[in-house]
Amino acid sequence: MVRLVQQSQQLLAQYLKPGDLAIDATVGNGHDTCFLAEAVGEAGRVYGFDIQQQALDAAWQRLDQAALAARVALYHAGHETMVQQLPSELRGQVRVVMFNLGYLPGGDKGRTTHLSTTLAALGQALELLAPGGLLSVMAYTGHPGGREEAEAVKAWANNLPRPPWYATLQVPPGNPHAPEWLLVMRETGSL
Ligand SMILES: C[S@@+](CC[C@H](N)C(=O)[O-])C[C@H]1O[C@@H](n2cnc3c(N)ncnc32)[C@H](O)[C@@H]1O
């Protein structure tokens, strides 16, 4: 069985092209950052955010080993500051923004993403997305606060104006603690 995280990467891999710009809003151990850096190719660029130095160190090591570090910029900062941190010319230019919520695997399980900063960051991600761009949010529901965060993310997506935003949700049946995957696409040629 292919896990939902792998499914998200498989879909986004078909979607990203060489030269694209992408954001990993929750770098963690760098698996998604590496995936994005591979997918955008040498001409592309990936910007990543995490609040934990431990995560950024692990991600840099992974990127270095894969010879992908040159196409990545990592910020030791909360994703809720991404618009402020990133060059202003990125607004409306980013093809994919990925969020993988929750805690750092192998790290402090108490340091999770939080509903209020997550919602602030999601709003900023929309400002950065290019026409036809995709926002991908993997929400985990099994840890304290995870279910509330996932429900808040879904409510946020449900309130987005259509057009230009089109949201879909994938929830594996039969397991109330499974991760839930939200995708929001910006209409092509809108705004
Ligand atoms: C589930 S992990 C991410 C996994 C990662 N995408 C990977 O491929 O390894 C969630 C990460 O979000 C980070 N995080 C928590 N709050 C954050 C915030 N406000 N801004 C950015 N990252 C945050 C945590 O430190 C943790 O490393």
The ligand as a Gaussian input file, in Angstrom:
#p B3LYP/6-31G(d) Opt

LIG

0 1
 C        6.072000      16.446000      10.323000
 S        7.516000      17.451000      10.436000
 C        7.906000      17.776000       8.735000
 C        8.463000      16.592000       7.989000
 C        9.241000      16.992000       6.776000
 N        8.407000      17.609000       5.769000
 C       10.068000      15.882000       6.179000
 O        9.928000      15.603000       4.978000
 O       10.907000      15.317000       6.891000
 C        6.867000      19.012000      10.975000
 C        7.917000      20.088000      11.151000
 O        7.256000      21.339000      11.303000
 C        8.083000      22.141000      12.080000
 N        7.356000      23.327000      12.560000
 C        6.589000      23.460000      13.661000
 N        6.099000      24.715000      13.722000
 C        6.573000      25.376000      12.635000
 C        6.430000      26.712000      12.147000
 N        5.681000      27.615000      12.787000
 N        7.074000      27.047000      11.017000
 C        7.849000      26.135000      10.343000
 N        8.020000      24.858000      10.759000
 C        7.386000      24.484000      11.888000
 C        8.570000      21.219000      13.171000
 O        9.733000      21.730000      13.772000
 C        8.801000      19.924000      12.373000
 O       10.149000      19.809000      12.000000

